[in-house]
Amino acid sequence: MSMTRRNLLAGAAVASTMLPGLRAASDVRHYVRFRKENGRPTFGELDGETIHPIDGSVLGDRKRTGDKVAVADVKLLFPIRPPKVFAVGLNYKSHLGSTPAPKNPEIFYKPTTALQNPGDPIFIPPDSKNLHYEAEFVIVVGKNARRIEESQAADHILGYTCGNDVSERDWQDGDLQWWRAKGSDTFAPMGPSIAVGLDYMQSEISLRLNGETKQEQKVSDLLFKPEAIVSFISHYVGLQAGDVIFTGTPGSTSAMKHGDVCQVEVTGIGVLENRVRNRRA
């Protein structure tokens, strides 16, 4: 059931040339954050099975250093370390059930400590009984933004990645706040790459649990599109370069258990895979 790093990035490497309507491959760039053994985290541009390290951050000019490294020889990390992690609730009609559609994006926070790398475990807390997956399309903010209009928002978006808004439903229903239901350690896997220049209106998002498709939707079905979300947040909370925004999950979800393999895929970005593990008390 487990996928190789090559397979995890296959969607990023080839989808833009295979899917009708996507921009040409030369117009879409895929960036990863990785670490060599005993090395420091480094950003790089993905080219097939090769990563070309870049100078500084993916938020800079992204100039290649001239070196290269094989994907198989590194550890992939969540693709950016954000100052803040936002999330949007109730953003697909298929997820609303009997709940009326919101008039504005419903925003909440996830702590940065919830982030988890591609390939690393989602840990089930010892007292958790009802832990669910939520496949999500994630915005990566590229420039600071404060009180911007929707028409300006695209210029402040760096790109997009995959996310899993892991949620403990019993805590979500029973607690006053969602601090542990959606914010416990490892409850925000993200990656494997940031797609820069992606036409998200042509992308689809899906989630597979142990190989069985559980969620599937067009990203274009978002009730509030990325530009509207970025603009809305910026009128109340200043966005910083590197902030990420989980945009909501489609359809219905179900519980995960120890040993499950969860895969979130967005066409044109890649596959985010994480195994589920019990955390010892």
KAJOQUI-V518353 format. One record per residue. RES is the residue in one letter. PHI is phi in whole degrees, -180 to 180 (NA if undefined). PSI is psi in radians with two decimals (* if undefined). OMEGA is omega in whole degrees, -180 to 180 (none if undefined). Layout:
res:RES phi:PHI psi:PSI omega:OMEGA
res:RES phi:PHI psi:PSI omega:OMEGA
This chain:
res:M phi:NA psi:-0.56 omega:-177
res:S phi:-68 psi:2.57 omega:-179
res:M phi:-107 psi:2.63 omega:175
res:T phi:-77 psi:2.88 omega:176
res:R phi:-59 psi:-0.60 omega:179
res:R phi:-60 psi:-0.80 omega:-180
res:N phi:-68 psi:-0.64 omega:180
res:L phi:-59 psi:-0.61 omega:-176
res:L phi:-100 psi:0.04 omega:-176
res:A phi:-60 psi:-0.70 omega:180
res:G phi:-62 psi:-0.64 omega:179
res:A phi:-71 psi:-0.67 omega:-172
res:A phi:-78 psi:-0.59 omega:-172
res:V phi:-122 psi:-0.27 omega:-172
res:A phi:-61 psi:-0.63 omega:-176
res:S phi:-66 psi:-0.35 omega:177
res:T phi:-97 psi:-0.19 omega:-173
res:M phi:-106 psi:-0.45 omega:-173
res:L phi:-97 psi:2.19 omega:177
res:P phi:-59 psi:2.43 omega:175
res:G phi:94 psi:-0.38 omega:177
res:L phi:-74 psi:2.71 omega:177
res:R phi:-63 psi:2.76 omega:178
res:A phi:-59 psi:2.65 omega:-177
res:A phi:-55 psi:-0.58 omega:-178
res:S phi:-69 psi:-0.30 omega:-179
res:D phi:-94 psi:-0.20 omega:-179
res:V phi:-114 psi:2.24 omega:178
res:R phi:-115 psi:2.51 omega:-180
res:H phi:-119 psi:2.18 omega:-177
res:Y phi:-118 psi:2.44 omega:180
res:V phi:-125 psi:2.79 omega:171
res:R phi:-115 psi:2.30 omega:-173
res:F phi:-144 psi:2.95 omega:177
res:R phi:-141 psi:2.24 omega:169
res:K phi:-75 psi:2.88 omega:180
res:E phi:-57 psi:2.17 omega:180
res:N phi:63 psi:0.33 omega:180
res:G phi:-104 psi:-3.13 omega:179
res:R phi:-97 psi:2.74 omega:178
res:P phi:-61 psi:2.40 omega:-177
res:T phi:-138 psi:2.53 omega:174
res:F phi:-93 psi:2.60 omega:178
res:G phi:-154 psi:2.81 omega:176
res:E phi:-98 psi:2.27 omega:-178
res:L phi:-83 psi:2.33 omega:177
res:D phi:-140 psi:1.61 omega:-176
res:G phi:65 psi:-2.10 omega:-180
res:E phi:-98 psi:0.20 omega:-177
res:T phi:-119 psi:2.48 omega:174
res:I phi:-112 psi:2.28 omega:176
res:H phi:-104 psi:1.86 omega:179
res:P phi:-57 psi:2.57 omega:178
res:I phi:-117 psi:2.75 omega:177
res:D phi:-71 psi:2.25 omega:174
res:G phi:69 psi:-2.46 omega:-172
res:S phi:-97 psi:2.78 omega:173
res:V phi:-66 psi:-0.26 omega:178
res:L phi:-83 psi:-0.08 omega:179
res:G phi:-93 psi:-2.56 omega:-178
res:D phi:-85 psi:-0.10 omega:173
res:R phi:59 psi:0.73 omega:179
res:K phi:-81 psi:2.27 omega:178
res:R phi:-66 psi:2.53 omega:-179
res:T phi:-83 psi:-0.32 omega:-175
res:G phi:102 psi:-0.21 omega:176
res:D phi:-87 psi:3.00 omega:173
res:K phi:-155 psi:2.72 omega:-178
res:V phi:-147 psi:2.57 omega:179
res:A phi:-77 psi:2.44 omega:178
res:V phi:-56 psi:-0.67 omega:-177
res:A phi:-66 psi:-0.27 omega:-175
res:D phi:-100 psi:0.11 omega:-176
res:V phi:-130 psi:2.90 omega:172
res:K phi:-100 psi:2.12 omega:177
res:L phi:-79 psi:2.38 omega:180
res:L phi:-112 psi:2.90 omega:172
res:F phi:-58 psi:2.42 omega:-158
res:P phi:-73 psi:-0.16 omega:174
res:I phi:-156 psi:2.58 omega:176
res:R phi:-99 psi:1.76 omega:-170
res:P phi:-83 psi:2.60 omega:171
res:P phi:-64 psi:-0.65 omega:-179
res:K phi:-141 psi:2.65 omega:175
res:V phi:-122 psi:1.99 omega:175
res:F phi:-101 psi:2.84 omega:174
res:A phi:-148 psi:2.71 omega:-178
res:V phi:-118 psi:2.31 omega:176
res:G phi:-101 psi:2.71 omega:172
res:L phi:56 psi:0.96 omega:-174
res:N phi:-117 psi:0.15 omega:169
res:Y phi:-129 psi:2.40 omega:178
res:K phi:-57 psi:-0.61 omega:-177
res:S phi:-68 psi:-0.25 omega:-179
res:H phi:-102 psi:-0.11 omega:-173
res:L phi:-75 psi:-0.60 omega:-172
res:G phi:63 psi:-2.22 omega:179
res:S phi:-91 psi:0.02 omega:-179
res:T phi:-76 psi:2.30 omega:177
res:P phi:-62 psi:2.59 omega:177
res:A phi:-64 psi:2.37 omega:180
res:P phi:-68 psi:2.68 omega:179
res:K phi:-83 psi:-0.44 omega:177
res:N phi:-135 psi:2.81 omega:175
res:P phi:-57 psi:2.31 omega:179
res:E phi:-92 psi:1.86 omega:-170
res:I phi:-103 psi:2.44 omega:170
res:F phi:-142 psi:2.99 omega:-179
res:Y phi:-106 psi:2.61 omega:163
res:K phi:-121 psi:2.43 omega:179
res:P phi:-70 psi:2.63 omega:179
res:T phi:-64 psi:-0.41 omega:179
res:T phi:-70 psi:-0.19 omega:177
res:A phi:-80 psi:-0.25 omega:-176
res:L phi:-63 psi:2.53 omega:178
res:Q phi:-139 psi:2.57 omega:-178
res:N phi:-76 psi:2.71 omega:168
res:P phi:-57 psi:2.38 omega:177
res:G phi:86 psi:-0.20 omega:179
res:D phi:-95 psi:2.79 omega:-170
res:P phi:-73 psi:2.59 omega:160
res:I phi:-89 psi:2.06 omega:-177
res:F phi:-94 psi:2.29 omega:176
res:I phi:-87 psi:2.06 omega:177
res:P phi:-59 psi:2.63 omega:-175
res:P phi:-56 psi:-0.55 omega:-177
res:D phi:-100 psi:0.22 omega:178
res:S phi:-84 psi:2.38 omega:-179
res:K phi:-122 psi:-0.17 omega:-170
res:N phi:-150 psi:1.14 omega:-174
res:L phi:-93 psi:2.15 omega:-175
res:H phi:-113 psi:2.67 omega:170
res:Y phi:-86 psi:2.76 omega:169
res:E phi:-150 psi:1.80 omega:177
res:A phi:-68 psi:2.32 omega:-177
res:E phi:-142 psi:2.53 omega:172
res:F phi:-89 psi:2.24 omega:-169
res:V phi:-117 psi:2.26 omega:175
res:I phi:-86 psi:2.40 omega:172
res:V phi:-113 psi:2.05 omega:-178
res:V phi:-76 psi:2.35 omega:-176
res:G phi:-103 psi:-0.43 omega:-179
res:K phi:-140 psi:2.64 omega:176
res:N phi:-56 psi:2.49 omega:-178
res:A phi:-143 psi:2.25 omega:176
res:R phi:-141 psi:2.11 omega:178
res:R phi:54 psi:0.89 omega:178
res:I phi:-98 psi:2.71 omega:178
res:E phi:-84 psi:2.80 omega:-180
res:E phi:-58 psi:-0.62 omega:-180
res:S phi:-67 psi:-0.31 omega:180
res:Q phi:-96 psi:-0.21 omega:-167
res:A phi:-66 psi:-0.65 omega:-177
res:A phi:-58 psi:-0.58 omega:180
res:D phi:-71 psi:-0.22 omega:-179
res:H phi:-105 psi:0.05 omega:179
res:I phi:-102 psi:2.15 omega:177
res:L phi:-75 psi:-0.85 omega:-176
res:G phi:178 psi:-2.75 omega:-172
res:Y phi:-141 psi:2.68 omega:176
res:T phi:-145 psi:-3.12 omega:179
res:C phi:-98 psi:2.59 omega:176
res:G phi:-145 psi:2.85 omega:176
res:N phi:-132 psi:1.87 omega:-179
res:D phi:-84 psi:1.28 omega:-177
res:V phi:-59 psi:2.35 omega:-171
res:S phi:-140 psi:2.29 omega:176
res:E phi:-94 psi:1.81 omega:-169
res:R phi:-65 psi:-0.66 omega:180
res:D phi:-64 psi:-0.72 omega:177
res:W phi:-70 psi:-0.65 omega:180
res:Q phi:-61 psi:-0.68 omega:180
res:D phi:-80 psi:-0.55 omega:-171
res:G phi:-97 psi:-0.47 omega:-179
res:D phi:-85 psi:2.67 omega:176
res:L phi:-67 psi:-0.72 omega:179
res:Q phi:-117 psi:2.86 omega:-177
res:W phi:-97 psi:0.37 omega:-172
res:W phi:-58 psi:-0.66 omega:178
res:R phi:-100 psi:-0.50 omega:-178
res:A phi:-63 psi:-0.61 omega:-179
res:K phi:-124 psi:0.02 omega:-174
res:G phi:-122 psi:0.08 omega:179
res:S phi:-64 psi:2.77 omega:180
res:D phi:-53 psi:2.37 omega:179
res:T phi:75 psi:0.15 omega:-178
res:F phi:-85 psi:0.22 omega:178
res:A phi:-142 psi:1.08 omega:173
res:P phi:-58 psi:2.52 omega:-177
res:M phi:-152 psi:2.44 omega:178
res:G phi:140 psi:-2.87 omega:4
res:P phi:-87 psi:-0.34 omega:-177
res:S phi:-135 psi:2.85 omega:169
res:I phi:-102 psi:2.12 omega:178
res:A phi:-93 psi:2.05 omega:-180
res:V phi:-104 psi:2.14 omega:-178
res:G phi:95 psi:0.17 omega:-178
res:L phi:-73 psi:2.35 omega:171
res:D phi:-86 psi:1.57 omega:-173
res:Y phi:-65 psi:-0.35 omega:-180
res:M phi:-64 psi:-0.29 omega:179
res:Q phi:-101 psi:0.01 omega:-175
res:S phi:-91 psi:2.72 omega:173
res:E phi:-122 psi:2.59 omega:178
res:I phi:-116 psi:2.43 omega:179
res:S phi:-146 psi:2.78 omega:174
res:L phi:-134 psi:2.33 omega:176
res:R phi:-118 psi:2.33 omega:175
res:L phi:-115 psi:2.00 omega:-175
res:N phi:54 psi:0.66 omega:176
res:G phi:88 psi:-0.19 omega:-179
res:E phi:-95 psi:2.22 omega:-179
res:T phi:-70 psi:2.15 omega:-178
res:K phi:-110 psi:-0.52 omega:179
res:Q phi:-136 psi:2.50 omega:178
res:E phi:-161 psi:2.22 omega:-176
res:Q phi:-162 psi:2.68 omega:171
res:K phi:-77 psi:2.37 omega:178
res:V phi:-63 psi:-0.51 omega:179
res:S phi:-63 psi:-0.23 omega:179
res:D phi:-82 psi:-0.02 omega:175
res:L phi:-53 psi:2.32 omega:177
res:L phi:-66 psi:-0.74 omega:176
res:F phi:-116 psi:2.04 omega:-177
res:K phi:-75 psi:2.86 omega:-178
res:P phi:-51 psi:-0.73 omega:-178
res:E phi:-63 psi:-0.71 omega:179
res:A phi:-67 psi:-0.68 omega:180
res:I phi:-65 psi:-0.84 omega:-179
res:V phi:-61 psi:-0.79 omega:179
res:S phi:-61 psi:-0.81 omega:-177
res:F phi:-61 psi:-0.88 omega:-180
res:I phi:-59 psi:-0.72 omega:-173
res:S phi:-64 psi:-0.35 omega:179
res:H phi:-79 psi:-0.16 omega:-178
res:Y phi:-126 psi:-0.64 omega:179
res:V phi:-130 psi:2.17 omega:179
res:G phi:-63 psi:2.22 omega:177
res:L phi:-86 psi:2.48 omega:178
res:Q phi:-112 psi:2.60 omega:175
res:A phi:-55 psi:2.24 omega:-179
res:G phi:101 psi:-0.28 omega:175
res:D phi:-57 psi:2.60 omega:176
res:V phi:-124 psi:2.64 omega:-178
res:I phi:-134 psi:1.95 omega:172
res:F phi:-74 psi:2.23 omega:-167
res:T phi:-98 psi:0.09 omega:178
res:G phi:114 psi:2.78 omega:-177
res:T phi:-115 psi:2.56 omega:179
res:P phi:-92 psi:2.81 omega:170
res:G phi:61 psi:-2.61 omega:-179
res:S phi:-109 psi:2.87 omega:-179
res:T phi:-127 psi:2.95 omega:177
res:S phi:-147 psi:3.00 omega:-173
res:A phi:-76 psi:2.62 omega:174
res:M phi:-109 psi:2.75 omega:179
res:K phi:-135 psi:2.93 omega:178
res:H phi:-54 psi:2.28 omega:178
res:G phi:96 psi:-0.24 omega:179
res:D phi:-67 psi:2.67 omega:174
res:V phi:-117 psi:2.13 omega:-176
res:C phi:-112 psi:2.23 omega:-179
res:Q phi:-127 psi:2.10 omega:174
res:V phi:-104 psi:2.23 omega:179
res:E phi:-127 psi:2.33 omega:168
res:V phi:-120 psi:2.15 omega:-179
res:T phi:-62 psi:2.34 omega:-177
res:G phi:92 psi:-0.10 omega:179
res:I phi:-119 psi:-0.93 omega:-178
res:G phi:140 psi:-2.88 omega:-177
res:V phi:-120 psi:2.22 omega:175
res:L phi:-100 psi:1.97 omega:-178
res:E phi:-116 psi:2.34 omega:175
res:N phi:-143 psi:2.39 omega:171
res:R phi:-86 psi:2.74 omega:-179
res:V phi:-106 psi:2.28 omega:-177
res:R phi:-134 psi:2.49 omega:171
res:N phi:-70 psi:2.38 omega:174
res:R phi:-95 psi:2.23 omega:179
res:R phi:-70 psi:2.56 omega:-179
res:A phi:-64 psi:* omega:none
